[in-house]
Amino acid sequence: MSPEQFRKLKSVQQMEMLFDQGIELMSRVFIFYNIKLYSMNEFFVEVWYMQTTNRIDRIIVLTMDEVLEIYESKIRLDDLFS
C-alpha cells in the first residue's frame, strides 16, 4: 500500500492497518499528546493520542526526512551495535 492509498482510508481503517501490519518504532510526548511512530513497509505514520480525552486526534503520514528531523535526538545508532 502506498502512502496516498493509506491517506484515503478512514481513520478506523488506518488504525486497523497499523495494528495488523505496522511496527511501532518509537514514542514521544508533546504537550498533552502521546505520539507513536509506526513503520508501514515503505512509509512512516504518527498517531497522536490525547490521554485526557482518550481520543486519537491525528494520524499523519511522514517521509523519512521528516522522521529524521523529528526523532534525530532519540535515535541512538550505538544501541544497534551493542
N, C-alpha and C positions, 0 to 999 in steps of 0.2 A: 504494500500500500504506500502511496506517495503522500507527502505532507499535504498536498492540495486535497486529496481524497479524504484524508483524516479530518481536515478542517471542515469539510462539508457535512460530516456526521453530526448528529445531535449529541449533546453533552453526555447523555446516558450511554450512548453507543461508544463515544470516545473513552469513557471510563471503563466500560466493559473490555474494550480492546487493550487498554493499558494494564488492567489486572490480568488478562489472559495472556498477552503477548509481550508486554513491556517489561523492562528490567529496571527496578528502582536503583538509581546510582547514588544520589546524594539528597540531602535536605538542607534547608536553611530557614531562618526565621527573619521576617521583615515586618516590622510594626506589629500588627495583630495576626499576620498570616504565617502558617506553616506551609512552606513551599517545597514540594518534592519534584525532583528531576528524574525523568524516565528516559530510557533509550528504547526506540522503536525501530530496530534494524538500521534504517537509513536516515533517521532524524531523531530529534530530541523533543520532549514535551515537559513543560512545567505545569503542575497542578497547584493552584492557590487555594488553600483551605483555611477558613476562619473558624477557629475553635469556639469562639464565643457564640456564634450563630449556628455552628455545626453545619456549615454550608461550603460547597466548592464554588468560589466566585469566578475563577478564571481557569481556562485550560488553554495554554499558549504553546504553539509550535516554535521551536528555536532552531537556529542554524548552529553549526559548530563554532563559528566565530562568536556568536552571542553567548554560547555556553562557556567558552574560554574566558571571555570578558567578565562574565558574572561570577564564575566559580574559580577563577585562577588562584585566588588566595587560599582556597580549600583543597586544591589538588596537590597532592604530595607524591611526586614521582618516586622518591626514595622508598615509599611504602610498597611499591611494586617489586622492588629488588631485595627486600629484606626477608 
